[in-house]
């Protein structure tokens, strides 16, 4: 699904996913970095159908300041 961030992400929290070995190993192999973290936050989005929503998103942030794999986890409003 295509979406565009309309605002800065709020309520950012770091998630612990090192216990999920499959996901951790996939990210480590894909981006070839040991230093990354999984984050979540709330943001206003414009969806491809034109709707504007507030959603919870999850993403990975690498030590080289790149953001990868932004996923919409929940539409809140």
Secondary structure, 3 states (H helix, E strand, C coil): CCEEECCCCEEEEEECCCCCHHHHHHHHHHHCCCCEEEEEEEEEEEECCCCEEEEEEEEEEECCCCEEEEEEEEECC
